[in-house]
Amino acid sequence: MESPRAYAGHAHLTMALHSTAARAQSANVRPRRCVATTAASSVTEQVRDAIDSAQRSGNGREAAGFAARAAALESLDVHVFDRLRFFEGLSGLSPELRLLQRRGAGLRRRLEETNERFVRALRRRIREGRAAPAWLRRVLAECSPSSPSRLGYDSVDLLVMRLLGGRAPSAAVAAPHPEMVPYQPTPVRAVLAMIDAASLGAGDVLYDLGSGLGHVVILAALLSAANARGVEVEPSYDAYARQCVRRLNVPRASFVRGDAREADFDDGTLFFMYTPFRGELLRQVLERLRDVATKRPLRLCTYGPCTHEVALARWLRLRGRRRPSDDEVALFDGPVALARGA
Ligand SMILES: C[S@@+](CC[C@H](N)C(=O)[O-])C[C@H]1O[C@@H](n2cnc3c(N)ncnc32)[C@H](O)[C@@H]1O
């Protein structure tokens, strides 16, 4: 999966959230070259080892095992199925490799079923209003990899995508303005960082400007006591996000379909932007936020390259001494003269 810096071309969310980055990060992954130069017997050994190791790491319990199962599934794809596909095209599969292929497929099915059972149970608990923010936060922590990468997506993003999943729109339909950035979800760890940095809580109204499929809004409503609203210009994304909210029954999450240059967000106390637009369009939205800030203080949290443009707005003050990188959330207070604690 691409890093959050790489926006281009992400017109829709696919179920394969996990694949590209995990493959690239995987230490020994060069299946094609590797297989082409490896003797058949050692391919059999490598495939068997990969299946054994996926089996061992996929043995964990429900939540605690989610990240390991996601990694095991990834490893099966890369080290077993990709290899076997290549080898099959090259010289056909030996009976031994055919057996391993069946064993790998059975293991993959079992791992997927376990994860699906876990996700269904979680969804049910949320729908029934039995998932308190602190409890859900612990579940997300349990489902995160033990050493999360600072860039890109990981198993917790996969979990959230499946939790909120339905039929994602296959492509953006509206012809985007050149300064509008195509859809890409905020990594879950950045949503959590935003909730913590802003101490999002009861009495807050969060607006995600350019809310896409609604992940930030739904997570914020589930993981805090705040109301969360999304503003999204693309009708199919807006419809998808509303459907997720209905399916999961999240009363404090809602959506406004429209252009952030025109939508009514005057009741917002915290605004979030994962670089939804740039240039003049971004400046126009910042002007609207400045109008809101003339009535009462607000906070603006940014993620990705837009942070640099937002930092140029003189009515906003960046919290903290250091300018965050594109992979960190930045929190601004405004207007400067009225900023909290100023
Ligand atoms: C990088 S995505 C972020 C999605 C969402 N915030 C998330 O993190 O899951 C940017 C989103 O902004 C939307 N967008 C772009 N220009 C917009 C505008 N003028 N008004 C409202 N939404 C806009 C795009 O359609 C896209 O869904």
The ligand as a MOL file (V3000), in Angstrom:
LIG
                    3D

  0  0  0     0  0            999 V3000
M  V30 BEGIN CTAB
M  V30 COUNTS 27 29 0 0 0
M  V30 BEGIN ATOM
M  V30 1 C -7.5680 12.1860 0.8220 0
M  V30 2 S -9.3020 11.8310 0.8760 0 CHG=1
M  V30 3 C -9.6080 11.8250 2.6030 0
M  V30 4 C -10.8170 10.9910 2.9790 0
M  V30 5 C -11.2080 10.9570 4.4490 0
M  V30 6 N -10.9440 12.1920 5.1430 0
M  V30 7 C -10.5070 9.8090 5.1570 0
M  V30 8 O -9.4480 10.0860 5.7100 0
M  V30 9 O -10.9500 8.6730 5.1420 0 CHG=-1
M  V30 10 C -9.9620 13.4110 0.3190 0
M  V30 11 C -11.4620 13.4260 0.1330 0
M  V30 12 O -11.8610 14.8010 -0.0390 0
M  V30 13 C -12.9370 14.8520 -0.9490 0
M  V30 14 N -13.0040 16.2240 -1.4640 0
M  V30 15 C -12.1630 16.8110 -2.3500 0
M  V30 16 N -12.5470 18.0850 -2.5670 0
M  V30 17 C -13.6380 18.3200 -1.8010 0
M  V30 18 C -14.4750 19.4720 -1.5820 0
M  V30 19 N -14.2510 20.6350 -2.2130 0
M  V30 20 N -15.4950 19.3620 -0.7100 0
M  V30 21 C -15.7250 18.1850 -0.0570 0
M  V30 22 N -14.9880 17.0810 -0.2380 0
M  V30 23 C -13.9470 17.1390 -1.0880 0
M  V30 24 C -12.5590 13.7880 -1.9890 0
M  V30 25 O -13.6860 13.3650 -2.7500 0
M  V30 26 C -11.9930 12.6820 -1.0940 0
M  V30 27 O -12.9850 11.7860 -0.6960 0
M  V30 END ATOM
M  V30 BEGIN BOND
M  V30 1 1 1 2
M  V30 2 1 2 3
M  V30 3 1 2 10
M  V30 4 1 3 4
M  V30 5 1 4 5
M  V30 6 1 5 6
M  V30 7 1 5 7
M  V30 8 2 7 8
M  V30 9 1 7 9
M  V30 10 1 10 11
M  V30 11 1 11 12
M  V30 12 1 11 26
M  V30 13 1 12 13
M  V30 14 1 13 14
M  V30 15 1 13 24
M  V30 16 1 14 15
M  V30 17 1 14 23
M  V30 18 2 15 16
M  V30 19 1 16 17
M  V30 20 1 17 18
M  V30 21 2 17 23
M  V30 22 1 18 19
M  V30 23 2 18 20
M  V30 24 1 20 21
M  V30 25 2 21 22
M  V30 26 1 22 23
M  V30 27 1 24 25
M  V30 28 1 24 26
M  V30 29 1 26 27
M  V30 END BOND
M  V30 END CTAB
M  END
